[in-house]
Amino acid sequence: MSVLVYINSINGLSKSAFEVVTYASKIGGEISVVTNGDLTSDELQKLGQYGANKVMIDRSVKTNDTEQITNVVANAAKTVNATTVVFSHDLISKAVSPKLSVRLKAGLVSGAIEVPNGNTIRVNVFSGKAIGHVTVKTSTKIISLLPNSIQPEVTGSDCSVEDFDGQAGDAKIKVIDTKKPEGEIPLPEAELVVSAGRGLKGPENWGMVEDLATELGAATACSRPVADIGWRPHHEHVGQTGVAIRPNLYIAAGISGAIQHLAGVNGSKVIVVINTDAEAPFFKAADYGIIGDAFEVLPRLTEAIKKFKASN
Amino acid sequence: MKILVCISKSPDTTSKIAFTDSNTKFDENGVQYIVNPYDEWYALVRALELKEANGGSVTIITVGTANDDSVIRKALAIGADEAIRIDTEPTDAYYTAMQIANYANSNGFDLVLTGKETINYNGSQVGGMIAEAMSLPFISLASRLDVNGTTLTLETEITGGLQVIEAQLPLVVSCAKGMAEQRIPNMRGIMAARTKPLTVIAPTENEVFTSFESYTMPEAKSACKMISPENMDELVSLLHNEAKVI
């Protein structure tokens, strides 16, 4: 059995990279990683610690050109005779894995949350409100693993890194500009998230949300109405029609918890809800609830975190 | 410009999610179907805006049975010119995408738009599969799309940010939040939709790669533990010692 893992390393190795290699090693067999960009071999060899047997890097593709990445992964899959190809279910995978599925005639399972049981794989469906059991009918399968579904495990030592010519072909896109919010933690990858809604009454009150997020090392998020009226940028909107997240901790202040909002956050391991309304539906989905005014509770929580950090 | 917009039905966002037949089928009892929000709010509305600005036509396509005609009429009411329904169950993403790609290949579209994913299966698969089957590039999760001749300028999400890119028509694009604003159909649109062409065509033979065998519900949350708003030290202690998340 040969498992190929695609990793996007353009911004370095993230936790999701270690998750997918760990996932592949749990499937078993020979584990090869293919990536692109210009990360050093010293960095990439670390993937061996999570179970990779070798890393192949195509240094000619330095952008997120998903057409070129599809070519590279397809050629890598042929080179190692992959029976399973694994992605992290991120923005690159959503473009590359369906193209690869057609090209390799390999069934694609998106949003997997567990290691396959034979040919059956469990996936999140209905925005996390249910779990589907999917079987793959093709001999080769492609699995796109939902981030934060399994914990990375160090089991081995560094592996070899080799240059790989994936015959990427011509670029199909021309990158004009990239906008990366400085110093912010990308929401889909964040392990801790502090989020707020209309209960905050206005964008000028977000300072206390940001203070708590900074103290925790968390990303900030918001509800849909808040993004729609322009208090916060659209990329912070979590929910059914915004970003779906699965952090370890989700703190929601002044958000009632409409079903559409819950659909985007119900994969969170622990949910803390702060709301003045004891009847807010969000409390039914919460692990810890505080009936109180966010304007008082958030600064108090920030102070408590400070104190906790000072004593630990 | 000839634009094809791929439409899927999805349960209304407030639907209760339950399963029947020993948890092998989605329980449609009492479920209201809508046009999948990403397909409608972003892909279809942006297509209509492009047509209004540059001329051309907007065709919607769906893979489904006659039960889906009411959902198709809703999309027509918003302003699409005509609808195509490929008369078969959309068994899996590959089967569905091949049906649409076969139609699109023989009808010469400049631009094919999809929503970023359906809100029921969340696969984000069909758009990329259509693109590959048509030998076209695929731009996923675009939050802006402008046309200048045959050049498209797009803003797409990348990990932790956005990128602005240029690409050439023909192309397949999946649409995400930010691209357009939801349109509510008016009475004239609803009346006009009744007489717009809805062409039903037979499916082609295609493989199925995957199948949903059964469903389970996620484990129920234990009851919410209430904490006094005065006592944030207790919350921090619980998050550290009990939940072990900080």
HADDOCK unambig.tbl for C-alpha pairs under 7 A between the chains (distance, minus, plus):
assign (segid A and resid 67 and name CA) (segid B and resid 137 and name CA) 6.22 0.50 0.50
assign (segid A and resid 91 and name CA) (segid B and resid 158 and name CA) 6.23 0.50 0.50
assign (segid A and resid 91 and name CA) (segid B and resid 159 and name CA) 6.73 0.50 0.50
assign (segid A and resid 94 and name CA) (segid B and resid 124 and name CA) 5.95 0.50 0.50
assign (segid A and resid 94 and name CA) (segid B and resid 125 and name CA) 6.92 0.50 0.50
assign (segid A and resid 94 and name CA) (segid B and resid 140 and name CA) 6.99 0.50 0.50
assign (segid A and resid 95 and name CA) (segid B and resid 128 and name CA) 5.92 0.50 0.50
assign (segid A and resid 95 and name CA) (segid B and resid 138 and name CA) 6.78 0.50 0.50
assign (segid A and resid 95 and name CA) (segid B and resid 139 and name CA) 6.94 0.50 0.50
assign (segid A and resid 95 and name CA) (segid B and resid 140 and name CA) 5.51 0.50 0.50
assign (segid A and resid 98 and name CA) (segid B and resid 125 and name CA) 5.15 0.50 0.50
assign (segid A and resid 98 and name CA) (segid B and resid 128 and name CA) 4.99 0.50 0.50
assign (segid A and resid 98 and name CA) (segid B and resid 129 and name CA) 5.03 0.50 0.50
assign (segid A and resid 99 and name CA) (segid B and resid 128 and name CA) 5.22 0.50 0.50
assign (segid A and resid 99 and name CA) (segid B and resid 129 and name CA) 5.15 0.50 0.50
assign (segid A and resid 99 and name CA) (segid B and resid 132 and name CA) 5.13 0.50 0.50
assign (segid A and resid 102 and name CA) (segid B and resid 129 and name CA) 6.02 0.50 0.50
assign (segid A and resid 102 and name CA) (segid B and resid 132 and name CA) 6.50 0.50 0.50
assign (segid A and resid 102 and name CA) (segid B and resid 133 and name CA) 6.87 0.50 0.50
assign (segid A and resid 107 and name CA) (segid B and resid 209 and name CA) 4.68 0.50 0.50
assign (segid A and resid 107 and name CA) (segid B and resid 210 and name CA) 5.77 0.50 0.50
assign (segid A and resid 110 and name CA) (segid B and resid 123 and name CA) 5.32 0.50 0.50
assign (segid A and resid 111 and name CA) (segid B and resid 123 and name CA) 6.94 0.50 0.50
assign (segid A and resid 125 and name CA) (segid B and resid 120 and name CA) 5.96 0.50 0.50
assign (segid A and resid 125 and name CA) (segid B and resid 121 and name CA) 4.96 0.50 0.50
assign (segid A and resid 125 and name CA) (segid B and resid 122 and name CA) 6.14 0.50 0.50
assign (segid A and resid 126 and name CA) (segid B and resid 119 and name CA) 6.04 0.50 0.50
assign (segid A and resid 126 and name CA) (segid B and resid 120 and name CA) 4.08 0.50 0.50
assign (segid A and resid 126 and name CA) (segid B and resid 121 and name CA) 5.81 0.50 0.50
assign (segid A and resid 126 and name CA) (segid B and resid 122 and name CA) 6.96 0.50 0.50
assign (segid A and resid 127 and name CA) (segid B and resid 119 and name CA) 6.22 0.50 0.50
assign (segid A and resid 127 and name CA) (segid B and resid 120 and name CA) 6.49 0.50 0.50
assign (segid A and resid 127 and name CA) (segid B and resid 122 and name CA) 6.65 0.50 0.50
assign (segid A and resid 129 and name CA) (segid B and resid 17 and name CA) 6.98 0.50 0.50
assign (segid A and resid 129 and name CA) (segid B and resid 217 and name CA) 6.90 0.50 0.50
assign (segid A and resid 129 and name CA) (segid B and resid 218 and name CA) 6.89 0.50 0.50
assign (segid A and resid 130 and name CA) (segid B and resid 215 and name CA) 6.81 0.50 0.50
assign (segid A and resid 130 and name CA) (segid B and resid 216 and name CA) 5.98 0.50 0.50
assign (segid A and resid 130 and name CA) (segid B and resid 217 and name CA) 4.67 0.50 0.50
assign (segid A and resid 130 and name CA) (segid B and resid 218 and name CA) 5.82 0.50 0.50
assign (segid A and resid 131 and name CA) (segid B and resid 215 and name CA) 5.52 0.50 0.50
assign (segid A and resid 131 and name CA) (segid B and resid 216 and name CA) 5.19 0.50 0.50
assign (segid A and resid 131 and name CA) (segid B and resid 217 and name CA) 5.92 0.50 0.50
assign (segid A and resid 131 and name CA) (segid B and resid 218 and name CA) 6.48 0.50 0.50
assign (segid A and resid 132 and name CA) (segid B and resid 212 and name CA) 6.33 0.50 0.50
assign (segid A and resid 132 and name CA) (segid B and resid 214 and name CA) 6.04 0.50 0.50
assign (segid A and resid 132 and name CA) (segid B and resid 215 and name CA) 4.48 0.50 0.50
assign (segid A and resid 132 and name CA) (segid B and resid 216 and name CA) 6.56 0.50 0.50
assign (segid A and resid 133 and name CA) (segid B and resid 212 and name CA) 5.65 0.50 0.50
assign (segid A and resid 133 and name CA) (segid B and resid 213 and name CA) 5.66 0.50 0.50
assign (segid A and resid 133 and name CA) (segid B and resid 214 and name CA) 5.30 0.50 0.50
assign (segid A and resid 133 and name CA) (segid B and resid 215 and name CA) 5.88 0.50 0.50
assign (segid A and resid 134 and name CA) (segid B and resid 210 and name CA) 6.64 0.50 0.50
assign (segid A and resid 134 and name CA) (segid B and resid 211 and name CA) 5.47 0.50 0.50
assign (segid A and resid 134 and name CA) (segid B and resid 212 and name CA) 4.42 0.50 0.50
assign (segid A and resid 134 and name CA) (segid B and resid 213 and name CA) 5.85 0.50 0.50
assign (segid A and resid 135 and name CA) (segid B and resid 210 and name CA) 5.62 0.50 0.50
assign (segid A and resid 135 and name CA) (segid B and resid 211 and name CA) 5.40 0.50 0.50
assign (segid A and resid 135 and name CA) (segid B and resid 212 and name CA) 6.48 0.50 0.50
assign (segid A and resid 135 and name CA) (segid B and resid 213 and name CA) 6.79 0.50 0.50
assign (segid A and resid 136 and name CA) (segid B and resid 209 and name CA) 6.08 0.50 0.50
assign (segid A and resid 136 and name CA) (segid B and resid 210 and name CA) 4.53 0.50 0.50
assign (segid A and resid 136 and name CA) (segid B and resid 211 and name CA) 6.71 0.50 0.50
assign (segid A and resid 137 and name CA) (segid B and resid 209 and name CA) 5.26 0.50 0.50
assign (segid A and resid 137 and name CA) (segid B and resid 210 and name CA) 5.66 0.50 0.50
assign (segid A and resid 138 and name CA) (segid B and resid 209 and name CA) 5.92 0.50 0.50
assign (segid A and resid 172 and name CA) (segid B and resid 137 and name CA) 6.90 0.50 0.50
assign (segid A and resid 172 and name CA) (segid B and resid 167 and name CA) 6.49 0.50 0.50
assign (segid A and resid 173 and name CA) (segid B and resid 165 and name CA) 6.23 0.50 0.50
assign (segid A and resid 173 and name CA) (segid B and resid 166 and name CA) 5.63 0.50 0.50
assign (segid A and resid 173 and name CA) (segid B and resid 167 and name CA) 4.97 0.50 0.50
assign (segid A and resid 174 and name CA) (segid B and resid 165 and name CA) 5.34 0.50 0.50
assign (segid A and resid 174 and name CA) (segid B and resid 166 and name CA) 5.04 0.50 0.50
assign (segid A and resid 174 and name CA) (segid B and resid 167 and name CA) 6.59 0.50 0.50
assign (segid A and resid 175 and name CA) (segid B and resid 164 and name CA) 6.07 0.50 0.50
assign (segid A and resid 175 and name CA) (segid B and resid 165 and name CA) 4.39 0.50 0.50
assign (segid A and resid 175 and name CA) (segid B and resid 166 and name CA) 6.53 0.50 0.50
assign (segid A and resid 176 and name CA) (segid B and resid 164 and name CA) 5.35 0.50 0.50
assign (segid A and resid 176 and name CA) (segid B and resid 165 and name CA) 5.22 0.50 0.50
assign (segid A and resid 177 and name CA) (segid B and resid 163 and name CA) 5.65 0.50 0.50
assign (segid A and resid 177 and name CA) (segid B and resid 164 and name CA) 4.99 0.50 0.50
assign (segid A and resid 178 and name CA) (segid B and resid 162 and name CA) 5.79 0.50 0.50
assign (segid A and resid 178 and name CA) (segid B and resid 163 and name CA) 4.16 0.50 0.50
assign (segid A and resid 178 and name CA) (segid B and resid 164 and name CA) 6.12 0.50 0.50
assign (segid A and resid 179 and name CA) (segid B and resid 161 and name CA) 5.62 0.50 0.50
assign (segid A and resid 179 and name CA) (segid B and resid 162 and name CA) 5.07 0.50 0.50
assign (segid A and resid 179 and name CA) (segid B and resid 163 and name CA) 5.95 0.50 0.50
assign (segid A and resid 180 and name CA) (segid B and resid 160 and name CA) 6.39 0.50 0.50
assign (segid A and resid 180 and name CA) (segid B and resid 161 and name CA) 4.49 0.50 0.50
assign (segid A and resid 180 and name CA) (segid B and resid 162 and name CA) 6.47 0.50 0.50
assign (segid A and resid 181 and name CA) (segid B and resid 161 and name CA) 6.32 0.50 0.50
assign (segid A and resid 186 and name CA) (segid B and resid 159 and name CA) 6.88 0.50 0.50
assign (segid A and resid 186 and name CA) (segid B and resid 160 and name CA) 4.24 0.50 0.50
assign (segid A and resid 187 and name CA) (segid B and resid 160 and name CA) 6.97 0.50 0.50
assign (segid A and resid 242 and name CA) (segid B and resid 177 and name CA) 6.72 0.50 0.50
assign (segid A and resid 248 and name CA) (segid B and resid 245 and name CA) 6.11 0.50 0.50
assign (segid A and resid 249 and name CA) (segid B and resid 245 and name CA) 6.34 0.50 0.50
assign (segid A and resid 259 and name CA) (segid B and resid 14 and name CA) 6.39 0.50 0.50
assign (segid A and resid 260 and name CA) (segid B and resid 13 and name CA) 6.38 0.50 0.50
assign (segid A and resid 283 and name CA) (segid B and resid 224 and name CA) 6.56 0.50 0.50
assign (segid A and resid 284 and name CA) (segid B and resid 224 and name CA) 6.66 0.50 0.50
assign (segid A and resid 285 and name CA) (segid B and resid 221 and name CA) 6.78 0.50 0.50
assign (segid A and resid 286 and name CA) (segid B and resid 224 and name CA) 5.40 0.50 0.50
assign (segid A and resid 287 and name CA) (segid B and resid 223 and name CA) 6.81 0.50 0.50
assign (segid A and resid 287 and name CA) (segid B and resid 224 and name CA) 4.51 0.50 0.50
assign (segid A and resid 287 and name CA) (segid B and resid 225 and name CA) 6.00 0.50 0.50
assign (segid A and resid 288 and name CA) (segid B and resid 224 and name CA) 5.27 0.50 0.50
assign (segid A and resid 288 and name CA) (segid B and resid 225 and name CA) 4.70 0.50 0.50
assign (segid A and resid 288 and name CA) (segid B and resid 226 and name CA) 5.79 0.50 0.50
assign (segid A and resid 288 and name CA) (segid B and resid 227 and name CA) 6.99 0.50 0.50
assign (segid A and resid 289 and name CA) (segid B and resid 224 and name CA) 6.23 0.50 0.50
assign (segid A and resid 289 and name CA) (segid B and resid 225 and name CA) 5.99 0.50 0.50
assign (segid A and resid 289 and name CA) (segid B and resid 226 and name CA) 4.69 0.50 0.50
assign (segid A and resid 289 and name CA) (segid B and resid 227 and name CA) 6.06 0.50 0.50
assign (segid A and resid 290 and name CA) (segid B and resid 226 and name CA) 5.84 0.50 0.50
assign (segid A and resid 290 and name CA) (segid B and resid 227 and name CA) 5.27 0.50 0.50
assign (segid A and resid 290 and name CA) (segid B and resid 228 and name CA) 6.18 0.50 0.50
assign (segid A and resid 290 and name CA) (segid B and resid 229 and name CA) 5.70 0.50 0.50
assign (segid A and resid 291 and name CA) (segid B and resid 229 and name CA) 6.51 0.50 0.50
assign (segid A and resid 292 and name CA) (segid B and resid 229 and name CA) 5.56 0.50 0.50
assign (segid A and resid 297 and name CA) (segid B and resid 229 and name CA) 6.03 0.50 0.50
assign (segid A and resid 300 and name CA) (segid B and resid 232 and name CA) 6.39 0.50 0.50
assign (segid A and resid 301 and name CA) (segid B and resid 232 and name CA) 5.24 0.50 0.50
assign (segid A and resid 304 and name CA) (segid B and resid 232 and name CA) 6.00 0.50 0.50
assign (segid A and resid 304 and name CA) (segid B and resid 233 and name CA) 5.33 0.50 0.50
assign (segid A and resid 304 and name CA) (segid B and resid 236 and name CA) 6.79 0.50 0.50
assign (segid A and resid 305 and name CA) (segid B and resid 236 and name CA) 6.58 0.50 0.50
